[in-house]
Amino acid sequence: MNPSKHKMTVLSQIFKLIPRNLIPKLAKKHGVDKKSRSFSATSHVLSLVFGQLSHAIGLNDICDTLHNHSGVLTTIRGAVPPSRNGFSYANRNRNADMAEDLFWTVTEYLEQCSPNFRLQGRHYCAIPRRFKRSINIVDSSTIQLVANCMDWAKHRRRKAAAKMHLRLDLHSFLPSFVVVKTAKSSDPKEAWAVCAGVKDGEIVVFDRAYVDFKHLYNLEKRNVFWVTRAKTNMKYEVVGQHSSPKGNIIRDLRIKLTGVNTSKWYPQEFRLVEAMVEINGKMKKMTFITNNLDWAASSICDLYKARWAIEVFFKEIKQTLKIADFVGYNENAIRWQIWTALLTYILLRFIAWQSRWSHSFMRLFTVLRGVLWSCLDMFSVLECCGTAGRTSRMRAAPELAYLPGLDPGG
């Protein structure tokens, strides 16, 4: 079966998912339109999205390819191909807050168009089935940069890096909150902003790099359940035993902090669970803490194990989209590219949901990348691809998460 023809290119069909008047509206809101002459904000966003979809290797790659297809490009909302200097100038000087605003507005628009997109779009197979409430996974990913070109992001003496702090909705596998800053930004400090939108009764899971007892007590007062790993130097006293050891559970205790400051920051007792957990085929002892006193100890271990889902998300973003190689060197250009990568991700995820795509995200990306300039119906193209009909299962495990430039955290 061959894909059916379409009057628009696949690139145009993808870009059409962004409301027509949204980019000019946001450009006016953020003052970008005042710096736009022949190279409009729409052309700028389209060029960056194309760079993501084509996996372009630099400014020249994007500019040359778009110039070669300038006739087709004008049919996409009157877009024009950029010059190398004009494109570079736009990335450096146009307010990157517009790209962030565009990502969240498009995400909200797609969810309004299809309410089941977030509810039924994609499921992580390792979600503990007994948890029906929302599960939020919080973590950060370090993005290595070139130190001698990026003084704003100096992280160490000879290294530079940006950091993406993210809250992932485990049920939809979509980001709920994102912060992009330099790698010097502290995880515990950013946790306040990342978790600000977590609602009463929801669950938030993070690694011990985010442990701040002031913040944990704030979550407790907001009736938010939290699960994390205990730091090795945590000082506490045992108040009582919560449940008897069973299976891989070594200890299940109720504890209270005794540190000079921590006892003031978190005055209430909470729970400590020590268990043997399998990592890379070997059993390792791990200690978890949580403010929930009702769950089984095994459920707490399962919840923390589900935290590896966010590493799968970071892997998809870094391996598939253009997060490692940048087309600009200053902070503003980096933010434009990261937010456009997230925008491209959400557009592809929506296409996958609409087409009931049953294969991996990477394969969806490669299939569409090969036909960007073809006048084919993209859903017909996706229907013709693949021999396996079953739904692919996402598996998050430590051995899958160690990638160049990816910091797995604590």
Secondary structure, DSSP 8 states (H G I E B T S, - for coil): ----B-SS-HHHHHHTTS-TTHHHHHHHHTT-GGG-SSS-HHHHHHHHHHHHHHT--SHHHHHHHHHHTHHHHTTTTT-----HHHHHHHHHHS-THHHHHHHHHHHHHHHHH-THHHHHS---TTS-TT--S-EEEEEEEEEEE-TTT-GGGEEETTEEEEEEEEEEETTTTEEEEEEEEETTS-HHHHHHHHTTT--TT-EEEE-GGG--HHHHHHHHHTT-EEEEE--TT--EEEEEE-S--BTTEEEEEEEEE-STTHHHH--S-EEEEEEEEEETTEEEEEEEEES-SSS-HHHHHHHHHGGGHHHHHHHHHHHHSSSSS-S--SHHHHHHHHHHHHHHHHHHHHHHHHHT--S-HHHHHHHHHTTTTS-B-HHHHHHHS-S--S-------HHHH--TT-----
